[in-house]
Amino acid sequence: MLDTLAALPEAAATPATASPTADYERVRRILAYITEHWRSQPSLEAIADHVGLSTTHVHHLFRRWAGLSPKAFLQAITLDHAKALLADSASVLDTTYEVGLSGPGRLHDLFVTHEAMSPGDWKARGEGLVMRYGFHPSPFGEAILVATDRGLAGLGFVDGGDRAAALADMKGRWPRAHYVEDAGATAPLARRIFDPTLWRPEHPLRVVLIGTDFEVRVWQALLRIPLGRATTYSDIACRLGKPAASRAVGAAVGKNPISFVVPCHRVLGRSGALTGYHWGLTRKQAILGWEAGKAAGGGA
């Protein structure tokens, strides 16, 4: 009974109603520490000591945020785990392409249906398009969503509370479009994307891909990487019939405007290393760890 009572203040410090964005801001420091020290497999005590929190606080925060323990999360993002993901990817992706699907049973774990705008639309740099945008909480910090009448066109993240920079990043992709702030229009998309209970095949998320023909082909290939799997730039190049185009594939992956939904975070270096990510390597690790928890249905 005393142990239970002793745990109550800690539980109160991490209420179940805490927002995903607030959670992510607190765990960002933990993720940064794990990023720098994963090779030594730091203990929960070492992690908690570094960030100035109790071990109980760190454990409960991570369980609520990722659905698995800090230890399981650490294992999920180690190089060995990345290599294990890559070991499975070839057969998974080959099978996926052969049957015309993008993952076991469905196009994508978010049940995405997509369309590509014409090359002329891309060359116009968004001219004539109305882009509605809004800022919303997510498990990985505040997100910006951009949508057209056809569906989701952009998803990025806000760093350091700088919404203007996040919006400028999106505007730079389609500079001639007309942008309207309309959080009411983008809120249903945010809920659909970041709540796994809403990932249903009968309610697909419509995504609009706006890029060059090659970029769109790469982004479509990204949609074929199932949850809990990873691939390499060279593997995607081979799947596209351009085995020498790994660098071009890397450039296209880096230009992906729809983070998380079009899973560019699942592309790793040839050795399994977590390579560059437009929204930061810490966030890439966060997303991979979060997905590992969802794929595993939790963790010890």
Buried (B, 14 or more C-beta within 10 A) or exposed (E): EEEEEEEEEBEEBBEEEBEBBEBBEBBBBBBBBBBEBBEEEBEBEEBBBBBEBBBBBBBBBBBBBBBBBBBBBBBBBBBEBBBEBBEBBBEBBEEBEEEEBBBEEBBBBBBBEBEBBEEEBBEBBBEEBEBBBBBBBBBBBBBBBBBBEBBBBBBBBBBEEEBEEBBEBBBEBBEEBEBEEBEEBBEEBBEBBBEEEBBEEEEBBBBBBBBEEBBBBBBBBBBBBBBBBBBBBBBBBBBBEBEEBBEBBBBBBEBBBBBBBBBBBBBBBEEBEBBEBBBBBBBBBBBBBBBBBBBBEEBE
